[in-house]
């Protein structure tokens, strides 16, 4: 396909997933922290909720995006762990899942 020089329309722009994005199970995904360039990708997923496992707050841009699409946030404050063999408290994760599946 040859490029004719016209500007790309919104429908032709690429969508960019957040870092470390992957499907866990049908309809269940995981990823790193999203930013503005990931919003079109997240919109296409039709998300209903997000479980955010981090001590930090979401950015105002991200909160506005999620709120604008009615995506519910379950914020579970868990310390970050970058070690490959580090462990996260299983009781904290179980509590987060109970809240989401409630």
N, C-alpha and C positions, 0 to 999 in steps of 0.2 A: 504494500500500500504506500503510495507516494504522499508526502506531506505537501499540501497546496498552499500553506502559509496562513490559513485562517486560524483564528483563536479557538481554543478548545472551549466547548460549552460545559456546563456543570455535569451533564450526563457522560462526558468523555474524560473527566478528571479521574485520576486513579484514587482508590481508597487505600488507606494505610492502616493496617492493624497496629495495636499497641505492641510494644516490645514483649517478647516471650508469650505472645498469644498462641493458644492451642485449644482444641476441643477436648474436654475431659470425658464427656458423654453427650449424646444428642441433646442439644439445648442448654448444655452446661459448658462454660468456657472459663479459662483462666488467662491472666495476662499481668503485665506490669502496669504501672500507673499511666493512664491515658493522658494525652494532651490534645490541643485543638485540632491538629492535623488528623487525629484518629476519630473525631466525632462522626464524620460521614460513614465510616466503617461500622462504628457502634450503632448508628441509627439503622443501618441495613439489617442488623441482627435482630431487631425487635425485642430488645431486652426488657424484662419486667422488673428485675432487681439486680443489685450488685452487692456482694459481700466484700467489704473493704477491710483487709487485715493489715492494719498499719496504725502506728501511734499518731501520725500527722493528720491534719485536716485536708480535705480536698480543696483544690483551688476554687476561687469564685467562678471562673469560667466553666469548670467541670460541674460544679453544683448547679449552675444556671442551665447547662445543657441537659443534665440528668433530670432536673425538675421540669424543664420544658417538655420533656417526652414522658413524664410520669413514671420515671424509673426510680424505684424505691432503693434507698441505700441502707444496708446493714453494716454499721461501722463497728468493728470489733478491734479494740486497741491491743494489738499484739506486737511485741518488740520484733524488729527486723532481724533476720538471720541470713547472712550471706555465706555461711560455712556450708560446704557440700554435705557434711554428715551431721550437722547440727539438728537439734530436735525442738519442736514446738510443743508446748504443753497440750496434751491430748484433751484434757478437760476444757481448755479454752476453745479448741476447735469444735468439740462436741456441743458446747454451749452455743456457739455461733450457728451451728447447723440446726439446732433446736429452734433458735430464734427465726431463722429463715424459713424453715419448714412448718413452723408453728401452727 
